[in-house]
Amino acid sequence: MTGEIPGEGFGNLTKLVHLNMTQNRFDGSIPTQISRLTNLRYLDMSFNSLGGKLGPELGSLRNLNSLELKRNNFHGPIPPQLFKLKSLRFLDLSDNQLEGGLSPEVGKLGNLEKLFLKANFLSRKIPEEIGNLTNLREFSLQNNKFLGGIPSSIVNLKKLEELDLSENSFSMQIPTFIGTLPNITALDLSDNTFTGPIPSSIQNMSKLEVLRLHNNMLDGEIPTWLFKITTLEQLFIGGKGNGLIWNNEAKIVPDCSLAFLSMPSCNISGQIPEWISSQKDMAILDLSNNKLVGRFPYALADQGNLEIIILSENNLEGLIPPLLFESKYLLVLDLSRNNFDGELPTNIGNAKRIDGLFLSGNNLSGQIPMSISRLNSLRTLDLISGGIPVSFDDLQNIESSDLSHNETSGPIPQSLVNLVQLTVLDVSNNKLTGKIPVVRQMDTMNGFENNTGLCGMQIKVTCPEDIRSLSPLEGGDGEDEKQSWFLWEGTWVGFPVGFFTTILIMGYFLDFLWLFKI
């Protein structure tokens, strides 16, 4: 359905208990007549285009247990009338444009179990009254503008299972009392400006499954007890701005079984630790921007469950193991900016689910294997610094190729016109030079911008070799115009001479042939 919600008819449904209007195309504001639906217990208007400010009429729904208004265009502050809904257990206002602070009145929602306010423009500090929500199990303020520290009253939330304060401007140290929340399964404090060490009290969270502390300003040594948390499945630490340091002498024997391990920019040196290869359930591994050396471990390449491998910006060397491309699950492989050498494995096309392949900034050589044409799911290919190889035309089945935003230089090979299936070619934002091929489908392509050395009709830049061949109508210079005039003048003089000469010759031959006529 589309359009505004009809106010009058809507307000007559006074006995309504459950109202679900999600995933429509409603716009406008919530009609004031909704205040008449005093028996309503469940209201969901998510995934629409409703806007305006949230009005006081929602405060009349005193029996409401669940209110979901996410993914709309509401703006302004959270109305104080909402905090009078004492029966409310579930409140989701995520993905709107709400602003202002979280009122201390929120502490009146004593029955609230889930509170989601993520992806708005809310700011200021979390009020201490948040500690009154002793029934709260899930709490998310992700992607707002909250600042200050974590209030001490949060220790009262003993039932809390998931706490997400990521992507805000929280600062100060992560308080040690965070470890007194006994039921926490997921703690996300990433993308803030928290300082100081990782508090040791976190190891007391006996149910912790997900710990995300990356992209903060934490410092100190990364504690090895993290890997002794038996329930831990996802660990994200390090990242931009952090000062954490990995003890390369530490002997790690994990008691946990990690599915996700992300430790970029953690000053890890030496070879990839052996214990990482022992994590057989691992699906995501990110050790980028460290000081790793040596070859890609065979045991890790043989770890068949890995979906995302990011080892960029290290000093790894040797051949890229062919075993990597035998995985049925591999989605992203980023080995860029290392010292890998040799040729790409010929079985690269066996990793049929791969979506992104990043290999630039290495010492790779040779031709691109023919099997790459079997990567039907490939959307991002980042090799090609250096020139586009002439052998690229071996990819006879390729329909779309995006080589943009690299350091590719040199000319576009004429051989690419042999790719008859190619309909989309994007080589923009590189350092290519020379003339763009002008035959077949290449004439209609337009992904050539931001290459200062390219020329051709596709980007309306005349190539030097074409200037002399321009006619006066095409904008040639004075010398070209004189030459063109001379050629046309010669044509008009020569035309009558040639015409009459032809007539005379034809007449001669006709008389000659007449002599042999029987």
C-alpha positions in Angstrom: 0.0 0.0 0.0 1.1 3.6 -0.6 0.1 7.1 0.5 -0.8 8.5 3.8 -2.5 6.5 6.5 -6.2 7.5 6.5 -6.8 9.2 9.9 -10.6 9.0 10.4 -11.2 5.4 9.5 -8.0 4.4 11.2 -9.2 5.9 14.5 -12.4 3.9 14.5 -10.6 0.6 15.2 -10.9 1.0 18.9 -11.0 -2.7 19.7 -7.9 -3.5 17.8 -5.2 -5.3 19.7 -2.6 -6.2 17.1 -1.6 -3.9 14.2 1.1 -4.7 11.7 1.6 -2.2 8.9 5.3 -3.0 8.1 7.0 -3.0 4.7 4.5 -0.8 2.8 5.0 2.6 1.2 3.2 4.7 3.6 4.4 8.3 3.9 3.2 11.3 5.8 3.0 11.2 9.6 1.3 8.9 12.1 -2.3 10.1 12.3 -3.3 11.7 15.6 -6.3 9.4 15.7 -4.1 6.5 16.7 -4.5 7.7 20.2 -8.0 6.2 20.2 -6.6 2.6 19.9 -6.3 2.3 23.6 -6.5 -1.5 23.5 -3.6 -1.9 21.2 -0.8 -4.1 22.5 1.3 -4.6 19.4 2.1 -1.8 16.8 4.6 -2.3 14.0 5.0 0.4 11.3 8.6 -0.4 10.3 10.0 -0.2 6.8 7.9 2.6 5.5 8.5 6.2 4.5 6.7 7.8 7.5 8.2 11.1 8.6 7.7 14.1 10.7 8.1 14.3 14.5 6.8 11.6 16.8 3.9 13.2 18.5 2.3 12.8 22.0 -0.5 10.6 20.6 1.6 7.5 21.1 1.6 8.2 24.8 -2.1 7.3 24.9 -1.5 3.7 24.0 -1.1 2.7 27.7 -1.5 -1.1 27.0 1.2 -1.3 24.4 3.7 -4.1 24.9 5.6 -3.7 21.6 6.3 -0.6 19.5 8.4 -0.9 16.3 8.9 2.2 14.1 12.4 1.4 12.6 13.4 2.2 9.0 11.3 5.4 8.6 12.1 9.1 8.4 11.1 10.3 11.8 13.1 13.3 13.1 13.2 15.4 16.2 13.5 14.2 19.8 12.0 11.1 21.3 8.7 12.3 22.7 8.6 12.2 26.5 5.1 10.7 26.3 6.7 7.4 25.2 8.3 7.0 28.6 4.8 6.8 30.1 4.1 3.4 28.5 4.7 1.4 31.6 3.7 -1.9 29.9 6.2 -1.5 27.1 8.6 -4.5 26.7 10.0 -3.9 23.2 10.9 -0.5 21.7 12.6 -0.2 18.4 13.1 3.3 16.9 16.2 2.4 14.8 17.2 3.8 11.4 15.4 7.1 11.6 16.7 10.7 12.0 15.9 11.2 15.7 18.1 13.7 17.5 18.7 15.1 21.0 19.6 13.1 24.1 18.1 10.0 25.8 15.9 11.5 28.5 16.3 10.3 32.1 12.6 9.5 31.8 13.7 6.3 30.1 14.2 4.9 33.6 10.4 4.7 34.0 10.1 1.9 31.5 10.8 -0.7 34.1 9.3 -3.6 32.1 11.4 -2.9 29.0 13.3 -6.0 27.8 14.6 -4.8 24.4 15.6 -1.2 23.5 17.0 -0.5 20.0 17.8 3.1 19.1 20.6 2.5 16.6 21.3 4.5 13.4 19.9 7.9 14.5 21.5 11.2 15.4 21.0 10.9 19.2 23.8 12.5 21.3 24.9 13.5 24.8 25.5 11.0 27.6 23.7 7.9 28.6 21.6 8.9 31.6 22.3 7.1 34.9 18.6 6.2 35.0 19.3 3.5 32.4 20.2 1.4 35.4 16.5 1.3 36.4 15.7 -1.0 33.4 16.5 -4.1 35.4 14.6 -6.3 33.0 16.6 -5.2 30.0 18.1 -8.1 27.9 19.1 -6.3 24.7 20.3 -2.7 24.4 21.7 -1.0 21.2 22.7 2.6 20.6 24.9 1.7 17.6 25.7 4.4 15.1 24.7 7.6 17.0 26.6 10.4 18.5 26.6 9.5 22.2 29.6 10.6 24.2 31.2 10.4 27.6 31.7 7.1 29.5 29.6 4.1 30.3 27.4 5.0 33.3 28.2 3.0 36.5 24.5 2.2 36.9 24.8 -0.3 34.1 25.9 -2.8 36.7 22.3 -3.1 37.7 21.4 -4.7 34.4 22.0 -8.2 35.5 19.7 -9.7 32.9 21.5 -7.9 30.0 22.6 -10.3 27.3 23.6 -8.0 24.4 25.1 -4.6 24.7 26.0 -2.6 21.6 27.4 0.9 22.0 29.5 0.8 18.7 30.0 3.7 16.3 29.6 6.5 18.7 31.9 9.0 20.4 32.2 7.2 23.8 35.6 7.9 25.5 37.5 7.2 28.8 38.5 3.7 29.8 36.3 0.7 29.5 35.2 0.4 33.2 36.1 -2.7 35.1 32.6 -3.1 36.3 31.6 -4.2 32.8 32.8 -7.7 33.8 30.1 -7.9 36.5 27.3 -8.4 34.0 27.0 -12.2 34.3 24.6 -12.9 31.4 26.4 -10.9 28.6 26.8 -13.0 25.4 27.7 -10.1 23.0 29.6 -7.0 23.9 30.3 -4.5 21.1 32.2 -1.3 22.0 33.9 -0.9 18.6 34.4 2.3 16.7 34.6 4.7 19.6 37.5 6.5 21.4 37.9 4.3 24.5 41.4 4.4 25.9 43.5 2.3 28.3 43.9 -1.5 28.5 41.4 -4.2 27.9 39.9 -4.7 31.4 40.8 -8.1 32.9 37.3 -8.3 34.4 36.0 -9.3 30.9 37.3 -12.8 31.5 34.6 -13.1 34.2 31.9 -13.0 31.5 31.3 -16.8 31.5 28.7 -16.6 28.7 30.5 -14.3 26.4 30.3 -15.3 22.7 31.0 -12.1 20.8 33.6 -9.4 21.8 34.1 -6.4 19.5 36.6 -3.8 20.7 38.3 -2.8 17.4 38.8 0.7 16.2 39.3 2.4 19.6 42.4 4.0 21.2 43.1 1.0 23.5 46.7 0.3 24.4 48.8 -2.1 26.4 49.5 -5.8 25.8 46.8 -8.0 24.3 45.8 -10.4 27.1 46.2 -14.1 26.4 43.4 -14.9 28.7 41.0 -13.8 25.9 41.6 -17.2 24.3 40.7 -18.9 27.6 37.1 -17.8 27.5 35.6 -21.1 26.5 32.4 -19.7 25.1 34.1 -17.1 22.8 33.2 -17.4 19.1 34.0 -14.0 17.7 36.9 -11.7 18.6 37.5 -8.3 17.0 40.3 -6.2 18.4 43.0 -3.9 17.0 42.2 -1.7 14.0 42.8 1.9 13.2 44.0 4.2 16.0 44.7 1.5 18.5 48.0 1.0 20.4 47.6 -2.6 21.4 50.6 -4.8 21.2 50.8 -8.6 20.6 53.3 -10.6 22.7 55.0 -12.6 20.0 56.6 -14.8 22.6 53.3 -15.9 24.1 52.3 -19.6 23.8 48.6 -19.8 22.9 46.6 -22.9 23.4 43.0 -21.7 22.9 40.2 -23.1 25.0 37.7 -21.5 22.6 36.6 -22.3 19.1 36.6 -19.1 17.1 34.5 -18.6 14.0 35.6 -15.0 13.6 39.1 -13.7 14.4 40.0 -10.1 13.5 43.3 -8.6 14.8 44.4 -6.0 12.3 47.2 -3.5 13.3 48.2 -5.4 16.4 51.9 -5.5 15.8 51.9 -9.3 15.3 55.3 -10.3 13.8 56.9 -13.5 12.7 55.0 -16.3 10.9 51.2 -16.7 11.1 50.7 -18.4 14.5 50.2 -22.1 14.3 47.3 -22.1 16.8 45.2 -20.1 14.3 45.3 -23.0 11.8 43.9 -25.2 14.6 40.6 -23.3 14.7 38.7 -25.6 12.4 35.4 -23.7 12.7 36.9 -20.4 11.6 35.0 -18.5 8.8 36.6 -15.1 9.0 40.3 -14.3 9.5 41.7 -10.7 9.4 45.4 -10.2 10.3 45.9 -7.2 8.0 48.5 -4.5 8.6 50.8 -6.5 10.8 54.4 -7.6 10.4 53.8 -11.2 9.4 56.6 -12.9 7.4 57.1 -16.3 5.8 54.9 -18.4 3.5 51.2 -19.0 3.6 50.8 -22.0 6.0 49.6 -25.1 4.3 47.4 -26.0 7.3 45.6 -22.7 7.0 45.1 -23.1 3.2 43.6 -26.5 3.9 41.2 -25.0 6.4 38.1 -25.5 4.3 35.6 -23.5 6.3 37.2 -20.1 5.7 35.0 -17.6 3.9 36.9 -14.4 4.3 40.7 -14.2 4.5 42.4 -10.8 4.8 46.1 -10.8 5.2 46.9 -7.5 3.3 49.8 -5.2 4.3 52.2 -7.7 5.7 55.5 -9.2 4.4 54.3 -12.7 3.4 56.1 -14.3 0.5 56.3 -17.3 -1.7 53.7 -18.8 -4.0 50.0 -18.4 -3.4 48.8 -21.9 -2.4 46.6 -23.5 -5.0 44.8 -25.3 -2.2 43.1 -22.0 -1.3 41.0 -22.1 -4.5 39.7 -25.6 -3.8 37.5 -24.2 -1.0 33.7 -24.4 -1.5 33.2 -21.5 0.9 35.8 -18.8 0.0 34.1 -15.4 -0.6 36.8 -12.9 -0.2 40.6 -13.3 -0.5 42.8 -10.2 0.2 46.5 -10.8 0.0 47.4 -7.4 -1.4 50.5 -5.5 -0.5 52.7 -8.4 0.5 55.7 -10.1 -1.3 54.0 -13.1 -2.9 55.6 -14.0 -6.2 55.3 -16.5 -9.1 52.2 -17.1 -11.2 48.6 -17.2 -10.1 47.4 -20.8 -9.5 45.9 -22.4 -12.6 42.9 -23.7 -10.5 41.9 -20.1 -9.4 38.5 -20.7 -11.2 37.6 -23.5 -8.8 36.7 -21.0 -6.1 33.3 -20.4 -7.7 31.7 -18.5 -4.8 34.5 -15.9 -4.6 33.2 -12.3 -4.6 36.3 -10.3 -4.1 39.9 -11.1 -5.1 42.6 -8.6 -4.0 46.2 -9.4 -5.0 47.7 -6.0 -6.0 51.0 -4.8 -4.6 52.8 -8.2 -4.9 55.4 -9.6 -7.2 53.1 -11.8 -9.2 54.0 -12.5 -12.8 52.9 -14.6 -15.8 49.5 -14.8 -17.4 46.1 -14.7 -15.8 44.9 -18.3 -15.8 42.1 -19.2 -18.2 40.1 -20.7 -15.3 39.4 -17.2 -13.9 36.6 -16.9 -16.4 34.6 -19.5 -14.4 34.4 -17.1 -11.4 30.8 -16.1 -12.1 30.3 -14.5 -8.7 33.4 -12.3 -8.9 32.5 -8.6 -8.5 35.8 -7.1 -7.5 39.2 -8.0 -9.0 42.2 -6.0 -7.8 45.5 -7.0 -9.5 45.6 -5.8 -12.8 49.4 -2.3 -10.7 51.3 -2.6 -13.9 49.7 -2.9 -17.3 46.6 -4.8 -18.5 48.0 -8.1 -19.8 47.4 -8.8 -23.5 46.4 -12.3 -22.5 43.3 -10.8 -20.8 41.5 -11.6 -24.0 41.6 -15.3 -23.0 38.6 -14.6 -20.8 36.2 -15.3 -23.7 33.1 -15.7 -21.5 33.5 -12.6 -19.4 30.6 -10.2 -19.6 31.6 -7.5 -17.1 35.1 -6.4 -15.9 35.8 -3.8 -13.2 39.4 -2.8 -13.0 38.7 0.7 -11.6 40.5 2.5 -8.8 43.9 0.7 -9.2 47.4 1.7 -10.2 47.1 0.2 -13.7 49.2 1.9 -16.3 50.1 1.6 -20.0 47.7 1.2 -22.9 44.4 -0.7 -23.2 45.4 -3.7 -25.3 43.8 -3.9 -28.7 43.2 -7.6 -28.0 40.3 -6.7 -25.6 38.1 -6.1 -28.6 38.1 -9.9 -29.1 36.0 -10.3 -25.9 32.7 -10.4 -27.8 30.7 -11.1 -24.6 32.1 -8.1 -22.8 29.4 -5.5 -22.3 30.7 -3.6 -19.3 34.3 -2.5 -18.9 35.3 0.0 -16.2 39.0 1.0 -16.1 38.3 4.4 -14.6 40.6 6.0 -12.0 43.9 4.5 -13.1 47.0 5.7 -14.9 46.2 4.3 -18.4 47.6 6.0 -21.5 47.2 5.9 -25.3 44.2 5.5 -27.6 41.1 3.6 -26.5 40.3 0.9 -29.1 37.4 2.0 -31.4 36.0 -1.3 -32.8 33.1 -3.5 -31.9 31.4 -2.9 -28.5 34.3 -0.8 -27.2 32.8 2.2 -29.0 29.8 2.4 -26.7 31.6 1.8 -23.3 32.1 4.7 -21.0 34.2 3.5 -18.0 37.4 5.3 -19.0 37.3 8.6 -17.0 40.1 9.8 -14.7 42.9 8.4 -16.8 44.8 11.5 -17.7 46.8 9.8 -20.5 43.9 8.2 -22.4 42.4 9.7 -25.6 39.6 8.6 -27.9 36.1 9.3 -29.1 34.6 7.6 -26.0 35.9 10.4 -23.7 35.9 13.1 -26.4 39.6 13.6 -26.3 41.3 13.7 -29.7 44.4 11.5 -30.0 47.6 13.1 -31.5 47.6 10.6 -34.4 44.1 11.6 -35.4 44.6 15.4 -35.6 46.0 15.4 -39.1 43.1 13.3 -40.4 40.5 15.8 -39.3 38.3 17.5 -42.0 37.4 21.2 -41.7 34.0 20.2 -40.3 35.8 18.3 -37.5 37.8 21.3 -36.3 41.2 20.9 -37.9 43.8 23.7 -37.8 44.6 26.1 -40.6 47.2 23.9 -42.3 44.8 20.9 -42.3 42.1 23.2 -43.8 44.4 24.2 -46.7 45.3 20.6 -47.4 41.6 19.6 -47.3 40.7 22.5 -49.7 43.4 21.4 -52.1 42.2 17.9 -52.1 38.6 18.9 -52.7 39.6 21.4 -55.5 41.6 18.6 -57.2 38.5 16.4 -57.0 36.3 18.9 -58.7 38.9 19.6 -61.4 39.6 15.9 -62.0 35.9 14.8 -62.0 34.9 16.2 -65.5 38.2 15.2 -67.1 37.9 11.7 -65.8 34.3 11.5 -66.8 34.8 12.4 -70.5 37.9 10.3 -70.8 35.9 7.3 -69.6 33.2 8.0 -72.2 35.8 8.1 -75.0 37.4 4.9 -74.0 34.1 3.1 -73.7 33.1 4.3 -77.1 36.3 3.0 -78.6 35.9 -0.4 -77.1 32.3 -0.6 -78.3 33.4 0.1 -81.9 36.2 -2.5 -81.5 33.8 -5.2 -80.3 31.3 -4.4 -83.1 33.9 -5.8 -85.6 33.6 -9.2 -84.0 29.9 -9.3 -83.9 28.4 -12.2 -85.8 
